[in-house]
Amino acid sequence: MFEENIDVLFEELDLAIQWGRPSILLAVNKSKFGMDKSQKTLEERLRKAGRNPVRISVNKEHSDVPHLIASEPAAGETIFFVSNLDWGGGQDGKDAYRSLNLHREFFVDKHIKAVFWLSDQEAAHLPRYAPDFWAFRHRVIEFSGLRGPKNISLPAGILLWGGLNPIDPFERSEERISAREELLAKLPRNMESLSTRLDLLYNLGYLYWLSGDIGKASSVFAAGLELVNEHPLPQARSALLNGMAIIAYEEKNYDQAIETFKAAIQDNPEDGRILINLGAACCVLGRNQAAIINGKRAARINPEDPGIMNRLGYLYLAAGKSDEAITPFTKAAELAPQSAAFHESLAVAYSLTERSDEARRELAIARRLIAKHSTIYLDIYETAIFGNPDRSGAMIQAAMRSNQISRQDVQRDLNIHLLLSPAQIKDLQA
């Protein structure tokens, strides 16, 4: 479809030049990167045909597009690329539209050939603020979004936990749980041990969740909430509510998760991790604007937290804003330069915006950081990005059979959900 759209634009302009007639073409793009790619591709095609398009970028000082075009010598024989209509002057920033509407006949009378490169928002504004000019258009070409997530439901792996004691990654799951259960059983039931008991219950709930035992995780968190509700311990209550909300999210009770996250935020409004979790729950229900608002607020509260920055990037991806995901992903990688995971996130984002060179660079960085550790996830991601997603799915199945990856790992992995189709994910979870 991309190449077909470029062909249509080129042919329209070519015929307009041959027949000496005007051509007002509107090219609508879903993303800034997509627009840049479209402009560059068409420009190269025109240059090969001996045509050098003139670019006009609107800003507050230069918002009168007809005047800018008229100032060019041989305007009727020139091809113009016009962009950034929303950056026009005036109190409301809409002067560029008004000038187009006022001087609409200029384009026809002077046989102007112009491609107006529009964002979705600009395409909506044009018929509203320049209805007469809109009526003069010759063709509207819509570039579909670049490769990106389709109907993505962010898995529970996007959700952040907090307040956990360090967990030995080489300790087996059952050993972790058993050790904490023993400590809990030996702990005296008095006020002096209350804080320690709550920490143990929270850690146990997390470990049960990690192992996939959602029922036990829920029971442990409920027990913790019974204790904490008897005492004014808002931070402990907030952490336990966050755990309960994560369980509700994983069980697809998203409305309940949202209400529970909100209750947790009331107890601890300065914890950006819970805010980003609320954003994820909003996103999965299609409330993308609320999701991004909560994500940005979380990043403002905890600007040095790489986990929050990273999750904000995934909110942008799930909302279909792949270009905008790059900035928070990059910030996360800068905040935690030794973390391979954040470079993997960047590689996925670059692949979804068809920037393969940058994706390769980030995967190479991640591979260096992983060094001698297991590269199974990195191999899976790289195969999906540059090879064959079906082959990537087969690799995941083989890793599950050899117990390198658990079913919960696949169910919660963000990158797998972004790189594979919903049908493939369903097959892997069967």
Secondary structure, DSSP 8 states (H G I E B T S, - for coil): -HHHHHHHHHHHHHHHHHHT--EEEEEEESSHHHHHHHHHHHHHHHHHTT---EEEE--SS---HHHHHHTSTTGGG-EEEEE-GGG--STTS-HHHHHHHHTHHHHHHTT-EEEEEEEHHHHHHHHHH-HHHHHT--EEEE----S--SS----GGG----S-----TTS-HHHHHHHHHHHHHHS--SGGGHHHHHHHHHHHHHHHHHHT-HHHHHHHHHHHHHHHTTTT-HHHHHHHHHHHHHHHHHTT-HHHHHHHHHHHHHH-TT-HHHHHHHHHHHHHTT-HHHHHHHHHHHHHHSTT-HHHHHHHHHHHHHTT-HHHHHHHHHHHHHHSTT-HHHHHHHHHHHHHTT-HHHHHHHHHHHHHHHTTS--HHHHHHHHHHHS-HHHHHHHHHHHHHTTSS-HHHHHH-HHHHHHS-HHHHHHHH-
